[in-house]
Amino acid sequence: MLDVDLGRLGAELDSLVEAGADRVQWDVMDGRFVPRLTHGPDLLRSVRGRTTIPFEAHLMIERPERHWAAFADAGADVVIVHAETTVHLHRLLGEIRASGAKAGVALNPSTPVDAIRHVVDLVDLALVMTVNPGWGGQLFIATMLAKVREIRDLLDAAGSPAEVEVDGGVSAAVAGEVVAHGANVLVAGSAVHRHPGGRAAAIDEIRSAARAAIARPAPAPGA
């Protein structure tokens, strides 16, 4: 929902649902952790009743422990916080889960997987940023594929059912690769909103590329 027309927010949400989106991600930015200033909880609340598909609140904000509950109260089914933005990540993830929301943790491109190694038992979703967060339309960072695989292996070794999400520069051209490396949730913004064939065509192409990758053998370790 980063670059939709906020003047017609309800219609934009309806359009994404009709196009076949499985869930909607709200990019919440505070103008400090990332340059932009975007959605607050009241925006989510204003359209929560229009659809039953899950809402994700991706909090790209400093001190998320101060604000996450407002997004859960507004209807976010998943609350994602950045490992870089809080001192007490273990406590924060536990509080999110205790509220009934799913707890997600995101890692910027330069943040190592070790940042979440000791909180895996509290994670419902691990998000690999495949661009530097802050604005849409960036190119996918291909070197993050190895991080996707590393996180998938970490979760599998711990017996965790957590999802692996990829966000940033995702399109049909890279969907197969990220799925082959272990991702099972793909976030797409510009590739959906700017597709010449419309949002439904974009989502269908991304989903088809992902499904084709699932049908292929997994890449060798280290690939």
Backbone bond lengths (Angstrom), bond angles and torsions (degrees), N, CA, C in turn:
res aa  C-N    CA-C-N  psi(-1)  N-CA   C-N-CA  omega(-1)  CA-C   N-CA-C  phi
1 M - - - 1.463 - - 1.531 111.65 -
2 L 1.321 117.77 14.93 1.464 120.27 -172.36 1.521 112.29 -65.17
3 D 1.324 117.71 -45.21 1.461 120.23 -172.32 1.520 113.13 -119.89
4 V 1.314 117.53 30.25 1.458 120.23 174.63 1.533 109.34 -78.00
5 D 1.318 116.07 168.66 1.455 122.26 178.46 1.532 108.24 -79.89
6 L 1.317 117.16 104.26 1.465 120.63 -176.43 1.522 112.34 -68.16
7 G 1.326 117.60 -18.39 1.444 120.42 176.79 1.518 113.01 -70.80
8 R 1.321 115.62 -17.20 1.472 121.16 177.01 1.526 109.09 -132.77
9 L 1.319 114.72 49.19 1.460 121.31 -171.84 1.525 112.74 -57.79
10 G 1.330 116.98 -45.98 1.449 119.31 -179.42 1.509 112.08 -61.04
11 A 1.327 117.61 -43.30 1.464 121.67 179.35 1.522 111.26 -66.37
12 E 1.339 116.47 -35.86 1.461 119.91 178.13 1.525 110.31 -65.03
13 L 1.324 116.51 -43.08 1.463 119.84 177.67 1.523 110.46 -62.63
14 D 1.336 116.75 -45.07 1.465 120.45 178.61 1.530 110.73 -58.20
15 S 1.325 116.29 -39.38 1.460 121.10 -179.43 1.524 111.52 -62.80
16 L 1.332 116.96 -41.52 1.456 120.54 179.83 1.522 111.50 -68.07
17 V 1.318 116.15 -39.63 1.464 119.85 177.85 1.520 110.21 -64.11
18 E 1.323 116.96 -45.00 1.463 121.65 179.97 1.526 111.63 -65.72
19 A 1.329 116.04 -29.09 1.469 120.38 179.49 1.522 112.44 -75.66
20 G 1.352 116.82 -11.28 1.459 119.56 175.76 1.511 115.69 107.12
21 A 1.335 118.42 13.22 1.462 119.94 178.15 1.524 110.29 -61.82
22 D 1.324 116.87 139.90 1.467 122.29 179.19 1.525 111.92 -83.92
23 R 1.325 116.93 -28.90 1.456 122.71 177.89 1.522 107.48 -158.70
24 V 1.319 115.60 168.50 1.463 121.33 -178.63 1.521 108.55 -122.68
25 Q 1.331 115.71 132.74 1.463 119.45 177.19 1.522 110.00 -107.98
26 W 1.330 114.49 131.13 1.456 122.30 176.03 1.519 108.51 -102.70
27 D 1.329 117.40 118.16 1.458 122.34 178.40 1.528 108.96 -86.09
28 V 1.308 115.78 109.28 1.460 121.96 -176.56 1.530 108.31 -101.29
29 M 1.327 116.74 114.57 1.464 121.73 -174.85 1.523 109.89 -124.33
30 D 1.330 115.90 140.86 1.465 120.46 -172.90 1.518 114.99 -106.43
31 G 1.335 118.46 2.10 1.454 120.54 -177.77 1.515 114.13 74.42
32 R 1.340 116.82 6.75 1.463 121.50 179.93 1.533 110.50 -122.96
33 F 1.317 117.11 -60.06 1.463 119.65 176.93 1.522 110.23 -65.40
34 V 1.333 115.57 -36.42 1.469 122.27 172.75 1.524 107.30 -130.64
35 P 1.332 118.56 161.33 1.463 120.01 -171.53 1.528 115.37 -66.99
36 R 1.320 117.73 -33.18 1.457 119.53 -172.75 1.529 112.79 -83.58
37 L 1.324 115.05 163.25 1.457 123.07 174.92 1.522 106.57 -123.64
38 T 1.355 116.57 119.40 1.459 118.46 -172.73 1.525 112.33 -132.28
39 H 1.319 116.49 -138.71 1.455 125.12 -165.32 1.529 115.00 -61.69
40 G 1.333 114.97 138.96 1.451 122.25 170.52 1.522 109.64 -107.43
41 P 1.328 117.10 173.70 1.464 120.32 -175.86 1.525 113.85 -63.22
42 D 1.315 118.14 -30.15 1.462 119.85 -179.02 1.525 111.46 -63.39
43 L 1.322 116.84 -30.04 1.459 120.23 178.71 1.531 110.27 -66.38
44 L 1.328 116.70 -44.16 1.465 119.80 176.45 1.523 110.72 -60.87
45 R 1.326 115.59 -46.49 1.456 120.68 -176.99 1.536 111.54 -60.48
46 S 1.327 116.43 -34.20 1.462 120.05 -175.00 1.524 112.96 -66.26
47 V 1.345 117.46 -23.24 1.470 119.81 -177.85 1.524 112.93 -122.65
48 R 1.328 117.64 4.03 1.462 120.06 -177.34 1.521 112.06 -57.97
49 G 1.314 116.91 -34.01 1.456 120.22 -177.26 1.509 115.09 -76.16
50 R 1.325 117.89 -4.52 1.467 120.65 -177.32 1.520 113.22 -82.21
51 T 1.333 117.71 -16.91 1.470 120.70 -175.54 1.524 110.49 -153.28
52 T 1.311 115.21 157.90 1.467 119.91 177.03 1.519 111.97 -102.87
53 I 1.341 118.51 -3.03 1.461 118.45 -179.07 1.529 109.28 -68.83
54 P 1.329 117.36 151.64 1.468 120.40 -175.64 1.525 113.19 -62.44
55 F 1.323 115.48 145.65 1.460 123.82 171.19 1.526 107.72 -106.96
56 E 1.317 116.06 134.10 1.468 122.43 169.73 1.521 108.37 -108.42
57 A 1.314 117.41 132.35 1.460 122.04 171.32 1.527 107.35 -105.21
58 H 1.328 116.22 108.02 1.462 121.84 179.47 1.525 107.38 -94.25
59 L 1.329 116.20 100.88 1.453 122.34 -172.67 1.526 111.36 -86.11
60 M 1.314 115.70 98.62 1.462 122.04 174.54 1.526 106.91 -96.21
61 I 1.337 114.42 66.52 1.462 121.53 -173.61 1.524 110.24 -138.78
62 E 1.325 115.53 151.47 1.465 120.17 173.29 1.529 110.16 -76.09
63 R 1.305 116.51 149.46 1.461 123.50 179.11 1.534 111.93 52.50
64 P 1.322 118.78 54.70 1.470 120.29 -178.20 1.518 113.34 -60.81
65 E 1.324 117.66 -20.25 1.458 120.11 178.16 1.534 111.93 -61.13
66 R 1.323 117.07 -19.99 1.460 120.85 179.05 1.527 112.71 -80.47
67 H 1.323 117.94 -23.68 1.465 120.24 -167.23 1.524 115.98 -126.25
68 W 1.333 118.20 -14.08 1.458 118.63 -171.50 1.523 112.51 -59.51
69 A 1.331 118.09 -36.98 1.463 121.28 -174.78 1.523 111.59 -62.52
70 A 1.330 117.41 -32.81 1.462 120.41 179.16 1.521 110.92 -63.83
71 F 1.327 117.31 -33.29 1.459 120.49 179.42 1.527 111.16 -76.34
72 A 1.318 116.55 -37.91 1.465 119.21 174.70 1.524 110.16 -63.39
73 D 1.321 117.10 -41.94 1.461 121.11 178.81 1.526 111.55 -64.88
74 A 1.329 116.57 -29.78 1.466 121.27 -178.81 1.521 112.42 -79.35
75 G 1.346 116.95 -8.37 1.455 119.37 176.26 1.510 116.41 118.17
76 A 1.329 117.52 9.53 1.469 119.64 176.35 1.522 109.80 -72.15
77 D 1.319 116.55 123.13 1.463 121.43 178.32 1.524 111.25 -79.26
78 V 1.327 116.07 -30.02 1.465 123.27 179.11 1.518 107.63 -126.43
79 V 1.322 117.13 130.15 1.466 121.70 175.36 1.520 107.42 -115.46
80 I 1.327 115.92 119.48 1.466 122.14 -176.69 1.519 108.95 -109.24
81 V 1.318 116.68 125.74 1.464 121.54 177.39 1.523 108.73 -117.17
82 H 1.324 115.85 154.52 1.457 120.71 178.26 1.518 110.32 -88.54
83 A 1.315 115.93 134.74 1.466 120.42 178.62 1.525 111.20 -60.61
84 E 1.332 116.56 -26.17 1.469 120.81 -176.23 1.528 113.27 -77.35
85 T 1.331 118.18 -11.45 1.461 120.46 -167.30 1.525 115.21 -104.74
86 T 1.315 117.85 -2.12 1.458 119.91 -176.42 1.526 110.77 -139.88
87 V 1.317 116.03 145.02 1.467 120.34 179.19 1.521 110.49 -78.76
88 H 1.324 117.10 -38.40 1.458 121.47 -173.09 1.536 110.41 -108.03
89 L 1.326 115.54 68.15 1.461 120.42 -176.76 1.520 111.69 -62.02
90 H 1.312 118.01 -42.42 1.463 121.51 -179.56 1.522 110.63 -57.92
91 R 1.321 116.40 -49.12 1.464 120.47 179.80 1.527 111.50 -61.56
92 L 1.325 116.48 -43.40 1.459 121.01 -176.80 1.526 112.03 -63.76
93 L 1.321 117.36 -45.42 1.462 120.39 179.06 1.527 110.70 -62.54
94 G 1.319 116.10 -39.30 1.460 119.60 177.81 1.519 112.31 -63.45
95 E 1.334 116.89 -39.27 1.464 120.80 179.15 1.529 111.19 -67.02
96 I 1.310 116.69 -39.66 1.471 119.97 178.45 1.519 110.02 -62.27
97 R 1.313 115.82 -46.88 1.468 119.36 178.99 1.521 112.02 -61.95
98 A 1.313 116.53 -40.94 1.466 120.98 -178.54 1.527 111.52 -62.92
99 S 1.322 117.17 -24.32 1.458 121.27 -179.86 1.523 112.55 -75.95
100 G 1.345 116.07 -15.11 1.454 120.66 -176.24 1.509 113.42 103.56
101 A 1.335 117.55 -12.26 1.463 121.30 175.28 1.526 109.34 -82.07
102 K 1.321 116.36 160.26 1.456 120.96 172.71 1.521 109.00 -83.34
103 A 1.329 115.63 143.90 1.461 121.28 -176.55 1.525 110.26 -102.25
104 G 1.324 115.10 124.83 1.457 120.34 176.65 1.514 110.40 -118.63
105 V 1.328 116.26 150.94 1.462 121.02 176.53 1.520 108.02 -130.57
106 A 1.337 115.62 133.91 1.459 122.11 -177.90 1.518 110.59 -111.96
107 L 1.339 114.52 149.62 1.459 121.65 178.31 1.525 109.53 -126.10
108 N 1.328 116.90 126.74 1.456 121.38 173.13 1.532 110.01 -66.34
109 P 1.333 117.64 162.87 1.465 119.74 -177.78 1.529 114.92 -53.30
110 S 1.328 117.69 -36.57 1.473 119.22 -176.83 1.519 113.87 -88.39
111 T 1.337 117.99 -2.22 1.459 121.00 -177.65 1.524 110.33 -87.79
112 P 1.320 118.56 125.78 1.464 120.62 -177.44 1.523 112.43 -73.42
113 V 1.313 115.31 156.79 1.457 122.32 179.58 1.522 111.04 -61.34
114 D 1.320 117.92 -28.16 1.467 121.20 -180.00 1.526 112.72 -56.64
115 A 1.326 117.44 -20.64 1.462 120.91 -179.46 1.522 112.50 -62.74
116 I 1.347 117.22 -21.06 1.470 119.31 -179.72 1.527 112.67 -118.13
117 R 1.312 116.78 6.19 1.464 119.91 -174.50 1.528 112.34 -58.94
118 H 1.316 117.38 -34.69 1.462 120.66 -174.81 1.533 113.97 -99.23
119 V 1.342 116.10 13.25 1.475 119.46 174.97 1.524 110.95 -126.93
120 V 1.307 116.81 13.06 1.459 120.99 -176.07 1.527 111.71 -56.32
121 D 1.331 117.00 -33.55 1.470 119.68 -178.15 1.522 112.79 -69.03
122 L 1.337 117.43 -11.64 1.464 121.53 -178.95 1.526 113.00 -109.80
123 V 1.319 116.56 6.36 1.470 121.41 -173.43 1.525 110.83 -103.76
124 D 1.332 115.72 127.30 1.459 121.40 173.00 1.521 111.86 -97.25
125 L 1.334 115.84 -18.87 1.465 121.47 -179.30 1.512 108.64 -153.97
126 A 1.324 116.40 133.26 1.459 122.06 174.81 1.521 108.18 -114.64
127 L 1.323 115.90 122.46 1.468 121.99 -175.15 1.524 110.34 -106.01
128 V 1.325 115.77 122.01 1.459 122.13 174.67 1.523 108.06 -97.49
129 M 1.321 116.42 115.36 1.456 119.92 175.00 1.528 108.85 -76.57
130 T 1.313 115.50 121.92 1.461 120.85 -179.41 1.530 111.48 -105.38
131 V 1.325 115.36 14.73 1.464 125.14 163.77 1.521 105.63 -143.96
132 N 1.305 117.02 169.05 1.458 120.39 171.39 1.526 107.65 -80.63
133 P 1.330 117.80 124.45 1.457 119.67 -170.55 1.528 113.19 -67.28
134 G 1.339 113.90 153.14 1.457 118.69 175.65 1.509 114.55 141.87
135 W 1.324 116.87 -26.93 1.462 119.14 178.93 1.523 109.87 -159.58
136 G 1.329 116.09 157.87 1.457 121.37 -178.13 1.515 112.38 -87.95
137 G 1.317 114.92 172.82 1.457 121.31 174.80 1.508 115.85 81.25
138 Q 1.343 118.33 11.21 1.464 120.50 -180.00 1.526 111.23 -82.55
139 L 1.332 115.13 161.53 1.450 120.81 178.96 1.521 110.93 -82.05
140 F 1.301 116.12 140.94 1.467 123.89 177.28 1.521 110.50 -59.79
141 I 1.340 117.20 132.48 1.465 122.29 178.08 1.525 108.37 -90.22
142 A 1.312 116.35 103.89 1.464 121.34 -172.19 1.525 113.39 -63.63
143 T 1.325 117.86 -26.98 1.464 119.98 -179.24 1.531 112.20 -68.05
144 M 1.326 117.04 -11.56 1.471 120.14 178.24 1.530 112.16 -76.85
145 L 1.333 117.85 -10.08 1.467 119.80 177.93 1.526 110.88 -59.40
146 A 1.328 116.62 -39.41 1.455 119.78 179.21 1.525 110.87 -63.97
147 K 1.331 117.40 -34.61 1.464 120.48 177.96 1.525 110.83 -68.69
148 V 1.334 116.77 -38.77 1.470 120.30 176.26 1.523 109.76 -57.20
149 R 1.319 116.56 -46.57 1.465 121.16 179.42 1.527 110.83 -64.15
150 E 1.324 116.99 -40.60 1.466 120.53 -179.03 1.524 111.11 -63.08
151 I 1.317 116.42 -42.39 1.467 119.88 178.98 1.516 110.67 -68.47
152 R 1.316 117.27 -41.69 1.462 119.85 178.10 1.519 110.53 -59.36
153 D 1.333 117.05 -43.61 1.462 121.11 179.13 1.524 111.55 -65.31
154 L 1.346 117.00 -38.83 1.461 121.41 178.72 1.525 110.27 -62.09
155 L 1.313 117.31 -46.53 1.466 121.32 -179.55 1.522 111.26 -65.65
156 D 1.322 116.01 -42.78 1.465 119.54 179.78 1.523 111.07 -62.74
157 A 1.328 116.62 -41.60 1.466 120.68 -179.29 1.525 111.12 -63.96
158 A 1.331 116.58 -29.98 1.458 121.07 179.73 1.529 111.91 -87.57
159 G 1.324 116.92 -2.46 1.458 120.45 -177.31 1.517 112.65 70.49
160 S 1.333 116.56 24.97 1.462 121.39 -177.17 1.525 111.16 -85.67
161 P 1.329 117.55 135.80 1.454 120.88 175.78 1.525 112.74 -87.50
162 A 1.327 118.00 9.39 1.461 121.85 -175.21 1.523 111.83 -58.74
163 E 1.322 114.34 146.63 1.461 120.91 177.07 1.528 109.77 -79.54
164 V 1.335 115.64 152.80 1.458 121.98 173.01 1.521 107.08 -113.04
165 E 1.316 115.40 117.26 1.460 121.57 -176.33 1.512 109.81 -109.86
166 V 1.328 115.78 145.88 1.461 122.13 177.32 1.518 108.24 -123.82
167 D 1.320 115.89 133.49 1.466 121.04 -175.46 1.518 109.42 -139.79
168 G 1.340 115.19 121.14 1.458 119.85 175.55 1.511 112.38 129.14
169 G 1.325 116.84 109.69 1.455 120.95 177.60 1.514 114.19 69.34
170 V 1.325 117.29 18.88 1.462 120.72 -177.14 1.532 109.85 -78.93
171 S 1.315 115.43 130.52 1.459 123.22 177.12 1.517 107.57 -148.30
172 A 1.322 116.20 179.29 1.468 119.77 177.82 1.524 111.04 -61.38
173 A 1.329 117.16 -26.50 1.468 120.81 -177.79 1.517 112.98 -68.62
174 V 1.337 117.96 -27.36 1.464 120.73 -177.74 1.522 112.78 -115.61
175 A 1.324 117.93 -7.74 1.470 121.05 -175.62 1.519 112.34 -57.01
176 G 1.320 116.42 -42.30 1.460 119.97 -179.01 1.518 112.13 -61.61
177 E 1.324 116.35 -41.15 1.460 120.32 -178.70 1.521 112.02 -65.39
178 V 1.334 116.95 -44.97 1.466 118.20 -176.70 1.527 110.91 -68.04
179 V 1.325 116.77 -35.29 1.462 119.76 176.65 1.521 110.70 -67.89
180 A 1.314 116.53 -41.31 1.467 120.38 178.86 1.524 111.83 -61.93
181 H 1.309 116.88 -26.57 1.463 120.64 179.76 1.528 113.10 -92.27
182 G 1.320 117.27 1.24 1.459 119.16 170.68 1.509 117.28 121.47
183 A 1.327 118.63 -2.70 1.465 119.90 178.95 1.522 110.47 -78.05
184 N 1.319 116.46 147.32 1.468 119.61 175.01 1.527 113.12 -131.98
185 V 1.345 117.27 4.20 1.459 121.96 171.64 1.530 107.42 -132.83
186 L 1.330 116.25 124.97 1.458 121.22 -177.24 1.526 109.55 -117.72
187 V 1.323 116.22 126.77 1.456 122.05 178.02 1.527 108.40 -101.73
188 A 1.317 116.72 126.27 1.462 121.07 179.42 1.520 109.20 -132.15
189 G 1.314 116.08 132.76 1.454 121.57 178.19 1.510 110.76 -115.23
190 S 1.327 115.96 -79.92 1.464 120.51 -176.82 1.521 112.39 -58.60
191 A 1.329 117.00 -37.18 1.473 119.88 -178.71 1.517 111.63 -63.27
192 V 1.331 116.36 -26.55 1.471 120.91 178.20 1.523 111.13 -88.28
193 H 1.331 116.51 -48.98 1.461 120.38 -174.57 1.525 112.91 -69.78
194 R 1.337 117.10 -29.29 1.465 119.71 -174.08 1.529 113.68 -105.01
195 H 1.306 117.39 8.04 1.465 120.07 -178.36 1.537 109.55 -67.14
196 P 1.336 117.56 130.35 1.466 119.34 -177.88 1.520 113.75 -62.58
197 G 1.325 116.58 -23.47 1.454 119.93 -179.72 1.513 113.93 -91.29
198 G 1.342 116.60 -1.17 1.452 120.72 179.85 1.516 112.89 100.12
199 R 1.311 116.24 170.68 1.458 121.82 -174.68 1.523 113.33 -66.15
200 A 1.316 117.15 -40.13 1.467 119.64 -179.16 1.522 110.99 -62.74
201 A 1.322 116.78 -41.39 1.469 120.54 178.80 1.522 110.88 -64.97
202 A 1.326 115.88 -40.49 1.469 119.83 179.75 1.518 111.24 -63.35
203 I 1.327 116.54 -47.57 1.461 120.37 -179.42 1.518 110.72 -63.49
204 D 1.317 117.24 -40.42 1.459 120.89 179.16 1.526 111.10 -63.02
205 E 1.321 117.44 -40.81 1.469 120.82 -179.89 1.530 111.02 -66.25
206 I 1.318 116.50 -42.85 1.471 120.09 179.28 1.528 110.17 -64.57
207 R 1.321 116.31 -44.93 1.463 120.50 -179.50 1.530 111.11 -64.76
208 S 1.316 117.53 -39.57 1.468 121.14 179.19 1.524 111.21 -64.87
209 A 1.333 116.68 -41.39 1.465 120.41 178.46 1.521 110.79 -64.47
210 A 1.333 116.43 -39.09 1.465 120.48 179.04 1.523 110.65 -65.87
211 R 1.317 117.05 -44.80 1.459 120.65 -179.22 1.527 111.36 -64.72
212 A 1.323 116.75 -36.35 1.468 119.80 177.89 1.523 110.21 -64.06
213 A 1.328 116.87 -37.18 1.467 120.40 179.23 1.521 111.13 -67.91
214 I 1.322 117.42 -36.92 1.457 121.22 178.64 1.526 110.81 -61.90
215 A 1.322 115.46 -33.45 1.469 120.20 -177.97 1.525 112.59 -77.71
216 R 1.343 116.89 -14.27 1.461 120.22 179.74 1.515 110.75 -90.85
217 P 1.351 117.60 156.92 1.467 120.06 175.86 1.520 111.02 -60.49
218 A 1.331 116.72 147.80 1.465 121.74 178.78 1.519 110.59 -66.87
219 P 1.359 118.40 148.60 1.453 120.40 177.41 1.527 111.86 -66.71
220 A 1.320 116.18 153.51 1.457 120.20 179.35 1.519 110.29 -65.48
221 P 1.338 118.99 151.69 1.468 121.62 178.32 1.520 111.26 -52.62
222 G 1.337 115.77 134.08 1.453 120.92 -179.73 1.490 114.60 86.47
223 A 1.365 116.58 -2.66 1.467 118.93 -179.40 1.515 109.99 -76.44
